[in-house]
Amino acid sequence: ELVRGVLGAGTSLDVLADKLHMLSGGLPGMVVELLVSACQAQVLVRRNQRWMVGTGWMEELLAGGELAGPPVPVHSDEASVGGLVALSRGPLSVADVARMTGLPATRVAAAAHKLARRRLLHVDGGRVRSASRVAARQLSAAVADPITAHGLLLACLDDNGVTDPFRIAEHVVGARDIGRALEQGAALIRAAGQVDRDAAARIANELWELVPAKALIAPRIDALAMVGEVETAVAAGKEALAIKADPPDHVAVWTAIGHAWLRADGQEAEALACVAEAKAALGGMGASLSLVQLEAQALFKT
């Protein structure tokens, strides 16, 4: 009842509630700890103001949650191969892994098959991938230098012409690649938002934490507003205005804040106030198309 009271109803949540009850022995304190862990591991995700079980996690949760067996030794072939595959969040060829690790392809294949026997990797011809998200977590723990590993994976995506914004953004953040974040961050947030708005909001926050650059302000506001976090989006915009002193930059920020307000019911006056602030920052220059659209939409809804 505690789980259902906190999370609400739903078939998948009912199954999760039963699982948590079994794992906790019905102790409320343990249930709360398990709920916190589930959120941190993205077993539980918040989408459209509702709690949901993250895609692909329920089967692993019901299967027992953790893998048996000893940890993968750091600095072993298995750690080098399995760690890269786990961090890649997608399949890799044996040739790519060999190039990134500097190991001969035969040793890469042998390590991959050894991990496959432990149900940590799946080997299909010349390609390898994590057997599950739980397996990926176990393998990731064996990576000695995650920053370098993410950098290698980012270069591998470039070499193979991969344009997946989720994988690119994850490796940009993991590699602490500030230059790439400044160059591509805004485009990555917008591209991700076309597919998965929740993931786009997460990417926007992670990129902003890496480098709070003016190029990321408006895309981050948009991403947060699109998942219903309007007040958070507005607060992020006003915080950025306080630290970015160049008035021309304020135009895009006020415009983004205005569009965020329009996503909330009854906030047309706030949106029009943002229009006024943006026009003041323009100092007599012509308004952008986005600002014109904001004003027209706010007036139409008034």
Phi, psi and chi 1 to 4 in degrees:
 res  aa     phi    psi   chi1   chi2   chi3   chi4
   1 GLU       -  -35.8  -69.8  -57.5  -41.0      -
   2 LEU   -60.9  -47.2  172.6   61.6      -      -
   3 VAL   -62.7  -47.0  175.2      -      -      -
   4 ARG   -66.4  -33.6  -66.7 -174.8  178.2   94.6
   5 GLY   -67.6  -35.2      -      -      -      -
   6 VAL   -79.2  -43.7  171.8      -      -      -
   7 LEU   -96.7  -23.3  -56.9  178.8      -      -
   8 GLY    96.0 -174.8      -      -      -      -
   9 ALA   -91.8  171.6      -      -      -      -
  10 GLY   142.4  143.5      -      -      -      -
  11 THR   -57.1  -50.1  -57.5      -      -      -
  12 SER   -65.7  -36.0   62.6      -      -      -
  13 LEU   -70.0  -32.9  -66.7  177.9      -      -
  14 ASP   -63.1  -42.5  -73.4  -16.5      -      -
  15 VAL   -64.2  -41.9  176.7      -      -      -
  16 LEU   -63.4  -41.6  177.7   60.2      -      -
  17 ALA   -60.0  -43.7      -      -      -      -
  18 ASP   -63.0  -40.6  -67.1  -21.7      -      -
  19 LYS   -65.2  -44.2  179.4   68.6  174.1  178.7
  20 LEU   -65.8  -35.7  -69.7  174.6      -      -
  21 HIS   -63.3  -40.8 -177.7  -88.1      -      -
  22 MET   -66.7  -43.4 -178.5 -172.1   71.0      -
  23 LEU   -69.8  -31.0  -68.0  173.5      -      -
  24 SER   -91.5  -11.6   67.3      -      -      -
  25 GLY    68.0   16.9      -      -      -      -
  26 GLY    83.0    7.5      -      -      -      -
  27 LEU   -82.5  120.2  -62.5  173.3      -      -
  28 PRO   -55.7  -42.8  -25.0   34.8      -      -
  29 GLY   -60.6  -42.0      -      -      -      -
  30 MET   -67.2  -37.0 -178.6   62.7   71.4      -
  31 VAL   -60.0  -45.5  170.4      -      -      -
  32 VAL   -61.4  -43.7  171.8      -      -      -
  33 GLU   -61.2  -41.2  -71.7 -175.0   15.8      -
  34 LEU   -66.8  -37.7  -71.6  169.2      -      -
  35 LEU   -63.4  -42.7  -78.0  173.6      -      -
  36 VAL   -61.8  -45.2  171.0      -      -      -
  37 SER   -62.5  -39.3  -63.4      -      -      -
  38 ALA   -63.6  -38.7      -      -      -      -
  39 CYS   -67.5  -43.7  -68.6      -      -      -
  40 GLN   -64.0  -33.2  -68.3  173.2  -19.9      -
  41 ALA   -89.5    2.8      -      -      -      -
  42 GLN    61.6   26.4  -67.6 -171.1  -40.7      -
  43 VAL   -67.8  -39.7  173.3      -      -      -
  44 LEU  -107.1  129.8  -78.7  172.6      -      -
  45 VAL  -130.5  151.1  -67.4      -      -      -
  46 ARG  -101.6  116.9 -175.8   78.4  166.7  168.8
  47 ARG  -134.2  130.2  -69.4  178.5 -179.2  165.2
  48 ASN    49.5   44.5  -61.8  -37.6      -      -
  49 GLN    62.5   26.4  -60.1 -177.0   -8.7      -
  50 ARG  -134.6  146.4  -67.2 -179.5   57.7 -169.4
  51 TRP   -83.4  135.1  -74.5  104.1      -      -
  52 MET  -138.3  155.8  -58.2  174.8   64.5      -
  53 VAL   -81.5  126.6  175.8      -      -      -
  54 GLY   -58.1  141.5      -      -      -      -
  55 THR   -57.1  131.0  -55.8      -      -      -
  56 GLY    86.7   -6.7      -      -      -      -
  57 TRP   -91.1  -28.8  -82.2  100.5      -      -
  58 MET   -60.8  -43.4 -180.0   54.0   71.7      -
  59 GLU   -60.3  -41.1  -65.8   79.6    3.4      -
  60 GLU   -69.3  -37.5  -67.2  172.2    6.8      -
  61 LEU   -64.2  -44.6 -169.7   68.7      -      -
  62 LEU   -70.2  -25.4  -66.0  176.5      -      -
  63 ALA   -76.7  -12.1      -      -      -      -
  64 GLY   135.1  -17.9      -      -      -      -
  65 GLY    92.2  -39.9      -      -      -      -
  66 GLU  -133.3  156.0  -65.3  -64.0  -23.1      -
  67 LEU   -91.9  148.4  -64.5  174.6      -      -
  68 ALA   -84.6  165.5      -      -      -      -
  69 GLY   107.1  162.8      -      -      -      -
  70 PRO   -72.6  158.6   28.2  -35.3      -      -
  71 PRO   -66.4  155.9   23.3  -33.4      -      -
  72 VAL   -75.4  125.9  177.8      -      -      -
  73 PRO   -62.7  131.8  -19.0   31.5      -      -
  74 VAL   -65.8  146.7  178.3      -      -      -
  75 HIS    72.3    9.8  -58.0  -57.6      -      -
  76 SER   -91.9  166.3   65.1      -      -      -
  77 ASP   -58.9  -39.1  -75.6    1.7      -      -
  78 GLU   -62.8  -39.7  -69.6   79.6    9.0      -
  79 ALA   -67.4  -42.7      -      -      -      -
  80 SER   -63.1  -44.8  -62.2      -      -      -
  81 VAL   -75.4  -53.0  172.9      -      -      -
  82 GLY   -64.1  -37.1      -      -      -      -
  83 GLY   -63.1  -45.6      -      -      -      -
  84 LEU   -63.2  -42.9  -81.6  173.5      -      -
  85 VAL   -63.5  -41.4  174.1      -      -      -
  86 ALA   -64.4  -43.7      -      -      -      -
  87 LEU   -72.5  -19.4  -68.3  178.9      -      -
  88 SER   -71.0  -24.8   74.6      -      -      -
  89 ARG    58.1   24.2  -54.3  -59.9 -174.1 -165.6
  90 GLY  -170.5  168.8      -      -      -      -
  91 PRO   -68.0  148.1   24.4  -33.1      -      -
  92 LEU  -128.2  148.6  -68.1  173.7      -      -
  93 SER   -81.3  153.9   70.2      -      -      -
  94 VAL   -59.6  -37.3  169.2      -      -      -
  95 ALA   -63.1  -41.8      -      -      -      -
  96 ASP   -65.2  -42.5  -78.6  -22.8      -      -
  97 VAL   -64.7  -40.2  177.4      -      -      -
  98 ALA   -62.1  -42.1      -      -      -      -
  99 ARG   -65.8  -39.4 -174.8  171.0   64.3 -107.6
 100 MET   -74.5  -36.3  -73.9 -174.0  -76.7      -
 101 THR   -88.5  -20.1   59.1      -      -      -
 102 GLY    78.8    7.9      -      -      -      -
 103 LEU   -88.5  150.3  -63.9  172.4      -      -
 104 PRO   -61.2  149.2  -19.9   31.9      -      -
 105 ALA   -58.6  -31.6      -      -      -      -
 106 THR   -66.1  -38.6   51.6      -      -      -
 107 ARG   -71.2  -36.1  -76.8  175.3   59.9 -178.5
 108 VAL   -61.8  -46.8  170.2      -      -      -
 109 ALA   -63.3  -41.1      -      -      -      -
 110 ALA   -63.9  -42.7      -      -      -      -
 111 ALA   -65.0  -40.6      -      -      -      -
 112 ALA   -63.1  -42.7      -      -      -      -
 113 HIS   -68.2  -35.2  -78.1  -72.2      -      -
 114 LYS   -63.3  -41.4 -173.7  179.2  -66.8 -174.0
 115 LEU   -71.0  -31.3  -67.8  169.5      -      -
 116 ALA   -65.3  -35.5      -      -      -      -
 117 ARG   -66.9  -22.9  -72.0 -166.4  -69.3  -87.2
 118 ARG   -92.5    5.9  -69.8 -175.7   54.1 -176.4
 119 ARG    64.9   29.4  -62.5 -177.5  -64.9  113.6
 120 LEU   -99.0  -31.7  -67.4  170.3      -      -
 121 LEU  -124.2  157.3  -71.4 -173.4      -      -
 122 HIS  -117.0  126.1  177.5   76.6      -      -
 123 VAL  -109.7  125.7 -178.6      -      -      -
 124 ASP  -132.8   97.1 -176.9   10.4      -      -
 125 GLY    65.7 -122.2      -      -      -      -
 126 GLY   -98.5   17.4      -      -      -      -
 127 ARG  -123.5  148.0  -60.6 -178.0   70.8   78.4
 128 VAL  -132.4  149.2  -70.2      -      -      -
 129 ARG  -151.4  164.4   59.3  177.2  172.7   80.6
 130 SER   -65.5  142.7  -62.8      -      -      -
 131 ALA   -73.4  -26.5      -      -      -      -
 132 SER  -166.4  171.7   67.0      -      -      -
 133 ARG   -70.1  -34.2  -62.8 -169.5 -172.5 -172.8
 134 VAL   -62.8  -43.2  174.7      -      -      -
 135 ALA   -62.1  -40.0      -      -      -      -
 136 ALA   -62.3  -38.8      -      -      -      -
 137 ARG   -64.2  -41.2  -72.1 -154.8  -51.4  -85.9
 138 GLN   -66.5  -40.6 -174.9  166.5  -19.2      -
 139 LEU   -71.5  -37.1  -70.9  169.0      -      -
 140 SER   -61.0  -31.3  -62.0      -      -      -
 141 ALA   -65.7  -17.7      -      -      -      -
 142 ALA   -92.2   -1.0      -      -      -      -
 143 VAL   -76.0  120.3  178.4      -      -      -
 144 ALA   -74.3  -35.1      -      -      -      -
 145 ASP  -135.2   83.5 -174.8   -6.1      -      -
 146 PRO   -60.5  -35.0  -22.8   33.8      -      -
 147 ILE   -63.3  -47.2  -67.2  177.3      -      -
 148 THR   -64.1  -40.0  -62.2      -      -      -
 149 ALA   -61.4  -44.6      -      -      -      -
 150 HIS   -64.0  -36.9  -81.2  -69.7      -      -
 151 GLY   -63.2  -41.4      -      -      -      -
 152 LEU   -63.6  -41.4  -70.2  169.0      -      -
 153 LEU   -68.0  -36.1  -72.0  163.0      -      -
 154 LEU   -63.3  -44.2 -174.9   57.9      -      -
 155 ALA   -63.8  -35.5      -      -      -      -
 156 CYS   -65.3  -41.3 -177.4      -      -      -
 157 LEU   -60.8  -42.4  -67.1 -179.1      -      -
 158 ASP   -61.7  -45.7  -67.9  -20.7      -      -
 159 ASP   -61.8  -33.2  -69.1  -18.1      -      -
 160 ASN   -94.4    3.5  -69.3  -34.6      -      -
 161 GLY    70.0   25.0      -      -      -      -
 162 VAL   -77.4  133.0  176.3      -      -      -
 163 THR  -117.5   10.8   58.5      -      -      -
 164 ASP   -59.3  113.2 -177.9  -22.0      -      -
 165 PRO   -65.5  -28.0   24.2  -33.9      -      -
 166 PHE   -70.0  -46.0  -55.2  103.2      -      -
 167 ARG   -68.8  -41.5  -66.2  178.2   69.0 -175.0
 168 ILE   -62.2  -47.3  -66.3  172.9      -      -
 169 ALA   -61.9  -41.1      -      -      -      -
 170 GLU   -61.0  -41.1  179.5  166.6   -3.2      -
 171 HIS   -77.4  -31.0  -63.2  -41.8      -      -
 172 VAL   -61.2  -46.3  166.8      -      -      -
 173 VAL   -67.5  -45.7  172.8      -      -      -
 174 GLY   -62.9  -33.9      -      -      -      -
 175 ALA   -85.4   -3.7      -      -      -      -
 176 ARG    54.7   42.0  -44.4  -58.7  -66.4  170.1
 177 ASP   -87.5   86.7 -169.0  -24.5      -      -
 178 ILE   -63.5  -40.8  -67.1  175.5      -      -
 179 GLY   -59.5  -44.7      -      -      -      -
 180 ARG   -68.1  -37.2 -168.4   72.4  172.3  -94.8
 181 ALA   -62.6  -41.7      -      -      -      -
 182 LEU   -67.9  -37.6  -68.7  171.2      -      -
 183 GLU   -75.9  -41.4  178.6 -175.2  -12.5      -
 184 GLN  -119.0   -5.4  -72.4 -173.9  -83.7      -
 185 GLY   -54.3  -49.6      -      -      -      -
 186 ALA   -61.1  -43.9      -      -      -      -
 187 ALA   -65.2  -37.3      -      -      -      -
 188 LEU   -65.1  -41.9  -69.9  171.9      -      -
 189 ILE   -62.7  -45.6  -65.8  168.2      -      -
 190 ARG   -67.6  -40.6  -67.0 -167.0  173.3  101.3
 191 ALA   -64.7  -41.7      -      -      -      -
 192 ALA   -63.9  -36.6      -      -      -      -
 193 GLY   -65.0  -21.4      -      -      -      -
 194 GLN   -74.3  -16.7  -62.0  -63.5  -44.5      -
 195 VAL  -113.5  -48.4 -179.7      -      -      -
 196 ASP  -145.1  102.6 -173.6  -27.6      -      -
 197 ARG   -65.8  -37.3  -68.2 -179.4  173.8 -177.7
 198 ASP   -63.5  -43.4  -67.8  -77.0      -      -
 199 ALA   -65.8  -35.9      -      -      -      -
 200 ALA   -63.3  -40.6      -      -      -      -
 201 ALA   -64.3  -40.5      -      -      -      -
 202 ARG   -64.1  -44.5  174.5 -179.5   54.5   78.1
 203 ILE   -61.5  -41.8  -72.1  170.0      -      -
 204 ALA   -60.2  -43.3      -      -      -      -
 205 ASN   -67.1  -40.4  -75.6  -29.0      -      -
 206 GLU   -66.5  -41.7  -69.8  176.1   -9.7      -
 207 LEU   -66.2  -39.0  -72.5  169.4      -      -
 208 TRP   -65.4  -37.8  180.0 -101.3      -      -
 209 GLU   -65.5  -35.1 -176.3  177.3  -10.5      -
 210 LEU   -69.4  -46.6  174.0   63.5      -      -
 211 VAL  -152.0  104.8   50.8      -      -      -
 212 PRO   -76.6   74.5   27.4  -33.0      -      -
 213 ALA   -97.2  153.0      -      -      -      -
 214 LYS   -63.2  -28.5   64.9 -178.7 -178.0 -178.9
 215 ALA   -65.9  -20.0      -      -      -      -
 216 LEU   -96.3   -9.3  -59.6  177.8      -      -
 217 ILE   -62.3  -59.2  -61.5  171.5      -      -
 218 ALA   -63.3  -45.0      -      -      -      -
 219 PRO   -60.1  -36.0  -24.2   33.9      -      -
 220 ARG   -67.6  -43.1 -179.1  177.9  179.1 -128.7
 221 ILE   -58.6  -47.0  -66.6  170.1      -      -
 222 ASP   -60.3  -44.3  -67.4  -21.0      -      -
 223 ALA   -63.7  -42.5      -      -      -      -
 224 LEU   -67.3  -41.5  -69.2  170.2      -      -
 225 ALA   -65.2  -34.8      -      -      -      -
 226 MET   -66.8  -20.7  -76.4 -165.1  -64.8      -
 227 VAL  -101.5   16.0  -66.0      -      -      -
 228 GLY    87.6    2.1      -      -      -      -
 229 GLU   -90.7   60.6  -63.1 -176.7   21.6      -
 230 VAL   -64.7  -46.6  173.1      -      -      -
 231 GLU   -64.4  -37.3  -68.1 -174.9   -0.3      -
 232 THR   -65.3  -40.1  -56.6      -      -      -
 233 ALA   -63.2  -44.4      -      -      -      -
 234 VAL   -64.6  -43.4  170.5      -      -      -
 235 ALA   -62.0  -40.2      -      -      -      -
 236 ALA   -63.1  -40.5      -      -      -      -
 237 GLY   -65.2  -44.2      -      -      -      -
 238 LYS   -68.9  -33.0  -69.0 -176.0  176.3  179.7
 239 GLU   -64.1  -40.8  178.2 -174.0    3.3      -
 240 ALA   -66.0  -37.6      -      -      -      -
 241 LEU   -62.3  -33.4  -74.0  169.6      -      -
 242 ALA   -70.9  -25.5      -      -      -      -
 243 ILE  -107.3  -12.0   61.4  176.2      -      -
 244 LYS  -106.7  107.8  -57.9  -63.8  178.3 -177.2
 245 ALA   -89.7   -7.3      -      -      -      -
 246 ASP   -80.8  111.5 -167.7    3.1      -      -
 247 PRO   -53.1  -40.9  -27.7   36.3      -      -
 248 PRO   -56.9  -33.2  -26.7   36.4      -      -
 249 ASP   -69.3  -25.0  -65.5  -26.5      -      -
 250 HIS   -66.7  -26.8  -71.0 -171.8      -      -
 251 VAL   -60.4  -50.2  177.5      -      -      -
 252 ALA   -64.2  -36.3      -      -      -      -
 253 VAL   -69.3  -47.7  179.0      -      -      -
 254 TRP   -61.6  -37.2  -80.0  116.9      -      -
 255 THR   -64.0  -43.5  -57.1      -      -      -
 256 ALA   -65.1  -40.6      -      -      -      -
 257 ILE   -62.6  -41.6  -66.1  173.5      -      -
 258 GLY   -60.8  -44.6      -      -      -      -
 259 HIS   -62.9  -35.1  -79.5  -67.5      -      -
 260 ALA   -63.8  -44.0      -      -      -      -
 261 TRP   -60.1  -35.8  -83.2  125.6      -      -
 262 LEU   -65.9  -18.1  -81.1 -173.4      -      -
 263 ARG   -80.0   -9.4  -68.6 -176.4  179.2  -85.3
 264 ALA  -103.3  144.9      -      -      -      -
 265 ASP   -68.8  135.9  -66.0  -27.3      -      -
 266 GLY    72.4   21.0      -      -      -      -
 267 GLN  -112.1   28.5  -61.1  -62.3  -30.5      -
 268 GLU   -63.4  -37.0  -67.5   79.8   13.7      -
 269 ALA   -63.3  -39.9      -      -      -      -
 270 GLU   -63.4  -40.2  -66.5  -75.2   -2.3      -
 271 ALA   -63.9  -42.1      -      -      -      -
 272 LEU   -67.6  -33.0  -72.7  171.7      -      -
 273 ALA   -62.8  -37.1      -      -      -      -
 274 CYS   -66.8  -37.3  -68.1      -      -      -
 275 VAL   -59.3  -44.5  171.4      -      -      -
 276 ALA   -62.2  -42.3      -      -      -      -
 277 GLU   -64.2  -40.7  -67.5  -76.7    0.5      -
 278 ALA   -65.2  -42.7      -      -      -      -
 279 LYS   -64.4  -37.9  -72.9 -176.9  174.5  179.4
 280 ALA   -63.9  -39.0      -      -      -      -
 281 ALA   -69.2  -25.9      -      -      -      -
 282 LEU   -67.0  -30.4  -81.3  170.2      -      -
 283 GLY    61.4   40.2      -      -      -      -
 284 GLY    92.6   -7.2      -      -      -      -
 285 MET   -75.0  162.3  -62.8  175.0   59.9      -
 286 GLY   -68.9  145.2      -      -      -      -
 287 ALA   -77.3  149.2      -      -      -      -
 288 SER   -74.9  162.8   66.0      -      -      -
 289 LEU   -60.3  -39.1  177.2   59.2      -      -
 290 SER   -63.6  -38.9 -178.7      -      -      -
 291 LEU   -68.8  -40.7 -179.7   56.3      -      -
 292 VAL   -61.4  -44.0  171.7      -      -      -
 293 GLN   -63.5  -41.0  -69.9  174.4  -26.0      -
 294 LEU   -59.2  -48.7  169.0   62.4      -      -
 295 GLU   -62.6  -43.3 -175.2  173.2   22.1      -
 296 ALA   -63.9  -43.1      -      -      -      -
 297 GLN   -65.8  -40.7  -69.3  168.4   -4.5      -
 298 ALA   -66.1  -41.8      -      -      -      -
 299 LEU   -66.8  -37.4  -70.6  170.7      -      -
 300 PHE   -65.1  -37.1  179.0   78.0      -      -
 301 LYS   -81.7  -14.1  -67.7  178.9   67.4  175.9
 302 THR   -69.7      -  -59.3      -      -      -
